[in-house]
Each structure stands twice: as C-alpha cells, then as structure tokens.
Amino acid sequence: MNLLTEKTFKKKFIFIFFLFFNTLFIDEISASKKRSIISGVEVKVYKKERKHIETSALLCALAINGNSLEDIKKNLETTFKKPISKSDKFLINDVMSSMCPEFDNRKIFEN
C-alpha cells in the first residue's frame, strides 16, 4: 500500500514539475519571429503577443462603439510607434478579424 502511494506521488510530482517548467519557459518554447527554411521555401512565423491582442480588443471596442477612424488610428499609434511593422499589421489584422469581423480593419492601415 505504501509503495503504491509513493509511485503515484512521484508521478504527480513529475507532472507538476513539468507544468511549472513549461510555464517558466513558454516564450523560449513557443514559435519565434525568425525565418525558417523548409525544403528551400522561406517561411515567416509570427508570434501573437499580449500587446497585439489587447490593442486589437481596444480597437474593436472603439469601432463597435462608433468612434471615428481617426480616433482609432490615434489609439493604435499610442501602442505601436510609426512606422508600424508589417508583422504587427498582420497580427493586428488577424486578431481583429476574429474579434470584430463586422469592422473592416484594413481601413486603419490605409494612408
């Protein structure tokens, strides 16, 4: 009986340690922005960060509440300084398209 509880304790300890280790190094484990070469094809991997999600949520809320396009652009510029990189534009468009599909978010990045 004692041996059984010792084995389950070890299994639970290893499982909890693995989860803790995973959360500590999540940024290193997840995808990076570096380019990878796969069979001679160059692939870009973009990583959604908290700032992309939070900014997209703010912009969607402003758009849904009827704020002007200029107000939305000003709020975007407070988080991302000009010029906004292509990867940031892509990620914001991607997140906004799922958060508020009724709003045409491409207008934000037009000059």
Helices and strands as residue ranges (DSSP letters): H 2-24, H 26-29, E 35-38, E 41-44, H 50-64, H 69-79, H 86-99, G 105-109
